[in-house]
Amino acid sequence: MPTADLQLRLDLLQLWRSKGDSALKRKGGDPVSCRRVDRVSRQWNKLLGNDKGCRDTDAAGNLLIFAYPDRIAQRRPHQHQRYLLASGRGATLPPADPLTMSEYLVVPHLDAGQTEGRIFLAETLGLADLKQHHHTLLHTTE
């Protein structure tokens, strides 16, 4: 996948669920991966007693913040692909990744890296959503 964008993957999963393998393949998606994710998703929904399943892909960023509050990332000033995580660690995206336009990310998957971690999976966040739903996690320092 040429981008770390989690939303793109969720959109492809929704496409596969609604239109099947051929529509997904036309968009460059992998039906085998979608089947695996769908199976695991159904297992979790069953364990959680959620018969209808959660399909609200717009909630992904907010949900990930609860799991990874230390991985909220702010883009460094004038450095489009470099981010600073809430934990104090640095992380980077490949220069061509469309997520480099995002001011804030939540990063569920990155490597250890030598000096900065490489971001493999992330979801864009809006500052307004962070302030509204996660204001206790925000701190300003100079």
N, C-alpha and C positions, 0 to 999 in steps of 0.2 A: 504494500500500500504506500503510495508516494507522500502521504501526509499523516501526521500524528492525530488528526482530527477525529475524535470519538463520535461526534455527531454524524459525520459522513458514514461511519460504520453502522450506526443506528438507523440512518436513512436507508442504507442498503438492506439491512435486515427487514425493515418495514416493507420495502419493495418486494423482497423475496416472499414475505408472508402474504402479500396481497396479489402478486402477479406471477410468482413462481420462478423456476430456474432460468428460463430463457430470457426474461426481462432483466434479471440480475446479471447474467453473463454479458448482456449488451452494455451494461454500465461498468463492467470490469470486476464485478463481485464474484465471490466464491461460494457456490451453493453448499458445498460440504461444510464450510465454516458456519454458514447460516443454520444448517440443520443441527450442528453441534451446539451452537449458542441457544437455539430455540429449545432443544431438548433440556439443557441445563436450566434455562429460564422456567420451563414448565415444572421441573423438579422443585426448584426453589419456591415457585408460587404455590405448589401443592403443600410443601412443608410449612409455608407461612399461612396456609388456609385462605389464600387469595385465589378463588376459583376463576375470576375474570382475567386475572393477569394484569400486570402493569405495563402499559404500552405508551405512557407519556414520556416520550424521548426528550421533551423540553425540560424535564425535571432532572436530567442526568447530572448537570453541573452542580446543582444544589445538593443532590444526594451524595455526590462524591466529596463534597466539602465535609460532610459529617464523618466520612470514612478517612479522609486525608487532610485534616486541617493544617498540618505542617507542610503540605504541598500546594498551598495556594501560592501562585507565582505572579509577580509583577514584572513587566518588561522593564529592563534597565533603560535609563534615559539615553536616547540617541543610539541605541544598539538593538536593532529590530529582532535579532534572533536570540538574544541573551536575556535570561530571566533570573530574578532572585526569588527563591522560595522562602516561605514564612519561617522555615527552619534555619535560614541563614545560608543555605547552600546555593550554589549557582547551577543553572541548567541551560542547555541550548537546544534550539531547533535547527534543522537544516535550513540554509538561507532561502530555498525555494518553497518552503512549506507555507501555505496560506495562513496558518495560525500565527505567523510572525506579525500579522497586522493586529493581533489581539493584545490589548493592554494587560489583561488579567487572564490567567489560566488556572485550572486545577489539574494536577499532573499525577494520575494514578500509576503510571509506568515510566520509569527512567532507569538508566544504568548508574553505576557508581562513578564512572569516569575518573580520569586522572586529576583534573582540577575542577571540572564542571561535569555534571551528569548530562547525558544525551536523552532528550525527551522522545519517548516512543509512542505515548498515548496521552492525550490531553483534551480537555473540554474548555471552551472559552467561557469567561465569566464577565458579567457586567458589574461595574462598580455600584450601580444603584441596587442591584440584587444583593450584592455583598453587604451593603449598608443596611438594607431592609431585613434580610433574613439571618445574617451572620455578624451583626455589628459588634458582638462581644469578642470576635476574633481580630478586629481591626485595631491597630496601634500605630501612632505616628511618632517617628523618631527623626532626629536631625543629627 
